[in-house]
Amino acid sequence: MPTKRKGALTSEDDEDYRSKRDRNNQAVKRSRVKSKQRTEQTQAKVSELRIKNQVLEEKIKSLTKDLQFLKDLFLSQAHTKEMLTNPELRRLLADDDEAEDVVASTSKS
């Protein structure tokens, strides 16, 4: 960048300086507008994602209730002791309890 000359400024120097200042001012305005647009877009996306998250949380609650209902229904139909002692059945029920614990811990966060 050239050093400033001491002494009287010519009208050409004034015009160059004014032109540079005007271009810079316009660039700053454009930059601020873009920054404001990005901020508004980010805020809109955050709001959208919060709503989507709420919908998904409600879906998790609903599906968890449905699962519990079906599990209770299944267990009420399992009259024989043999069915209740089946190792595969016990594993599935244990897996279900673990999944509920994971869902409960993530929804609290």
N, C-alpha and C positions, 0 to 999 in steps of 0.2 A: 504494500500500500504506500503510495507516495506520501512524502512528508508535506505538511502544510507550509506554504510559503508565508514568510513574514512580509508584512506590508499591505498595500491596498489590494483588495480583491477586484478583479475585473468582472464585468457583467457576464462574461463567458464562464468564469469560475462559479459565479453565483448561479447561473443557469444549470451547470453540471451538478453542482451540489443540490440544488432544488430538485432536479430530475432524479438524482439518486435517492434523495429523501422520500420523494413521492413514490418511487418504485418500492422502496423498503416499506413504507407505510401500507401500500397495497398488499405486499407479500405478508405482512404481519396480520392484516385483516383476514386474508384468505386462510392463513394458518389458524387463527382463532376460530373462524367459522368451522373449519374441518375438525378442530379439536372439540368444539361444542357438539357437532354432529356425532362424533365418535362417542362422546360421553352420553348423549341422549340414546344412541343405539345400544350402548352397554346397559344403561338403566332399563330400557325396554326389554332387553334379553333377560336380565335378572328377574324382572317382574314375571315374564313369561315362564321362566324356569321354576320360579317359586310356585306359581299356579299349577304347573305340571307336576311338581313334587307333591303338592297337596292332594291332587287327584290320585297319584300313584300310592300315596300313604293310605288314602281311603280304600283303594282297591286291595291293598295288602290286608287291611283290617277285615274287609268283607270276605276275602278268600280265606283268611285265617278262621273266621267264624264258620264258613261253609265247611272247611276241612274238619273243624272240631265237631260239627254236627254229623258229618258223614262218618267220622271216626266213632262217635258215640253210637250212631245207628248200627254200624258194623259190629261193635262190641256187644250191643244189646242182642244182636242176632246170633252171636257166637255162643250158643248154649253149651256146647260140649266142652269138656275140659281138654280134650285132645286138640281142639282147634286153638285154644288159648295157650297151650304149651308148645305149639309149633315154633321151632327156632326161627324160621323165616318171618313169621308173623311178629315175633318179639323184636327182631331186627328192624323191620319196617316201622313198628311203633316207636322204637327207640330213635330211629333216624328222624321221624316226624317230630319228636320232642326236641331233638337237637336243632332242627330247622326253626322251630318256634322260638327257641332261645336266641338264635342268631337274629331273627326278624325283630324280636323284642328289643334286643340290645342296639340294633341299628336304628330303629325308629325313635329311641330315646335320645339319640345324638343330635 
